[in-house]
Amino acid sequence: MPTILVTGGAGYIGSICVKNLIDQGNEVVVYDSLERGHRSAIDERATFVRGDLGDRTRLDRAFAERSIAAVMHFAAYALVGESVEQPELYMRNNVEKGKILLDACRDHGVRAFLFSSTCATYGEPKEMPIHERLPQLPTNPYGESKLLFEKELWKAEEAWGLRAVALRYFNACGADGDLGEDHEAETHLIPIVFEAALGTRPKLFIHGDDYPTPDGTCIRDYIHILDLASAHRLAMESLLSDRGARSRAYNLGVGRGYSVREVIEAAREITGREIPVEVGPRRPGDPPELVAASDLARTELGWTPEHSDLDTVLRTAWSWHQRHPHGYGD
Ligand SMILES: NC(=O)c1ccc[n+]([C@@H]2O[C@H](COP(=O)([O-])OP(=O)(O)OC[C@H]3O[C@@H](n4cnc5c(N)ncnc54)[C@H](O)[C@@H]3O)[C@@H](O)[C@H]2O)c1
């Protein structure tokens, strides 16, 4: 079985993909600075190298640990608000340091590369659902940084034969047993809803209820992390087996959106708890609706999301939050 180097394997999505990869019989080297991740989220069966993407010496050490067949690149900063305040931080971490990783791949002969991209690269598209051929016009520096790195992948294909898949996630959510979502500055709806249900957060803010949607709140496409993990596994298999294929991008969403109010109502039912809310103003740059067309991943990768119905998403996340009311506690 191949050895995969996973950057950001101590983070939310990376840690769950690492577990999934190891369960499938792969060897994994996790590369993470831990600045936004959790040591205890890293699967004990993985080899862990603590290091920053910008540290070429450490990267070389990680590549030398084993013969690496493919890289899955999750490590990034992913807070839209922070990116607006500090755009240069996002360009440095998500683009410039990512390029150092690409150089290391080139020099260590790694040609298969999976990248955690995002629907934020599309900005506020005119068409819904969003398919991969729509223009990518990000409306914030986070989305811009992810788009710029995608372009680095396409350039690396031309320059030295990298074969990359960019997976454009919609809203990642849910938990897998003892692995769940714990961001220090949490901005995602579902963990915030459960923090409010547990009382570890006094209330949750609805950012605008005057959008042109049926109940006035924003609609998003929620994709369970186990479905993200299966897409990564399938994309990696296709990169490692399908020698002639070109680099490409796939949307990962289910094609069905839920509004903020629908999520809160479903969470109230599942938890049996109050969940105090306050309606505030809109956040700049929040499109009313973001829903994926994911036909390409389904037909080309044979991907079928199996865990992304709202009930499964919320129940797995609630179970995790009840058992980890203070997250990983580090
Ligand atoms: N969570 C979502 O809904 C979502 C949606 C679309 C795309 N994404 C993308 O998925 C990826 C993972 O998201 P997440 O929610 O798991 O994030 P996360 O913050 O939980 O994990 C990111 C990990 O990367 C590490 N990291 C960051 N910069 C690093 C650096 N320079 N060197 C080494 N390690 C570094 C952090 O320590 C952390 O462990 C990100 O690239 C993000 O842009 C996430």
PDBQT file of the ligand as one rigid body, heavy atoms in Angstrom, charges set to zero:
ROOT
HETATM    1  N1  LIG A 401     -13.822  23.296   7.107  1.00  0.00    +0.000 N 
HETATM    2  C1  LIG A 401     -14.465  23.573   5.945  1.00  0.00    +0.000 C 
HETATM    3  O1  LIG A 401     -15.693  23.648   5.888  1.00  0.00    +0.000 OA
HETATM    4  C2  LIG A 401     -13.661  23.769   4.679  1.00  0.00    +0.000 A 
HETATM    5  C3  LIG A 401     -14.352  24.090   3.489  1.00  0.00    +0.000 A 
HETATM    6  C4  LIG A 401     -13.616  24.258   2.324  1.00  0.00    +0.000 A 
HETATM    7  C5  LIG A 401     -12.247  24.060   2.324  1.00  0.00    +0.000 A 
HETATM    8  N2  LIG A 401     -11.598  23.766   3.486  1.00  0.00    +0.000 N 
HETATM    9  C6  LIG A 401     -10.146  23.588   3.453  1.00  0.00    +0.000 C 
HETATM   10  O2  LIG A 401      -9.836  22.345   4.063  1.00  0.00    +0.000 OA
HETATM   11  C7  LIG A 401      -8.578  22.410   4.717  1.00  0.00    +0.000 C 
HETATM   12  C8  LIG A 401      -8.717  21.898   6.136  1.00  0.00    +0.000 C 
HETATM   13  O3  LIG A 401      -9.714  22.642   6.814  1.00  0.00    +0.000 OA
HETATM   14  P1  LIG A 401      -9.960  22.377   8.364  1.00  0.00    +0.000 P 
HETATM   15  O4  LIG A 401     -11.302  22.919   8.697  1.00  0.00    +0.000 OA
HETATM   16  O5  LIG A 401      -9.634  20.973   8.677  1.00  0.00    +0.000 OA
HETATM   17  O6  LIG A 401      -8.837  23.354   8.996  1.00  0.00    +0.000 OA
HETATM   18  P2  LIG A 401      -8.059  23.222  10.382  1.00  0.00    +0.000 P 
HETATM   19  O7  LIG A 401      -7.663  24.613  10.764  1.00  0.00    +0.000 OA
HETATM   20  O8  LIG A 401      -8.818  22.401  11.357  1.00  0.00    +0.000 OA
HETATM   21  O9  LIG A 401      -6.740  22.414   9.987  1.00  0.00    +0.000 OA
HETATM   22  C9  LIG A 401      -5.666  22.998   9.307  1.00  0.00    +0.000 C 
HETATM   23  C10 LIG A 401      -4.388  22.342   9.827  1.00  0.00    +0.000 C 
HETATM   24  O10 LIG A 401      -3.286  22.866   9.073  1.00  0.00    +0.000 OA
HETATM   25  C11 LIG A 401      -2.234  23.182   9.959  1.00  0.00    +0.000 C 
HETATM   26  N3  LIG A 401      -1.455  24.270   9.331  1.00  0.00    +0.000 N 
HETATM   27  C12 LIG A 401      -1.890  25.483   8.922  1.00  0.00    +0.000 A 
HETATM   28  N4  LIG A 401      -0.886  26.178   8.388  1.00  0.00    +0.000 NA
HETATM   29  C13 LIG A 401       0.209  25.384   8.442  1.00  0.00    +0.000 A 
HETATM   30  C14 LIG A 401       1.558  25.540   8.044  1.00  0.00    +0.000 A 
HETATM   31  N5  LIG A 401       2.009  26.677   7.473  1.00  0.00    +0.000 N 
HETATM   32  N6  LIG A 401       2.428  24.523   8.232  1.00  0.00    +0.000 NA
HETATM   33  C15 LIG A 401       2.001  23.363   8.813  1.00  0.00    +0.000 A 
HETATM   34  N7  LIG A 401       0.740  23.150   9.229  1.00  0.00    +0.000 NA
HETATM   35  C16 LIG A 401      -0.139  24.170   9.053  1.00  0.00    +0.000 A 
HETATM   36  C17 LIG A 401      -2.912  23.609  11.253  1.00  0.00    +0.000 C 
HETATM   37  O11 LIG A 401      -2.055  23.470  12.387  1.00  0.00    +0.000 OA
HETATM   38  C18 LIG A 401      -4.105  22.644  11.303  1.00  0.00    +0.000 C 
HETATM   39  O12 LIG A 401      -3.790  21.447  11.979  1.00  0.00    +0.000 OA
HETATM   40  C19 LIG A 401      -8.110  23.849   4.607  1.00  0.00    +0.000 C 
HETATM   41  O13 LIG A 401      -7.169  23.913   3.559  1.00  0.00    +0.000 OA
HETATM   42  C20 LIG A 401      -9.367  24.615   4.236  1.00  0.00    +0.000 C 
HETATM   43  O14 LIG A 401      -9.074  25.746   3.446  1.00  0.00    +0.000 OA
HETATM   44  C21 LIG A 401     -12.274  23.620   4.656  1.00  0.00    +0.000 A 
ENDROOT
TORSDOF 0
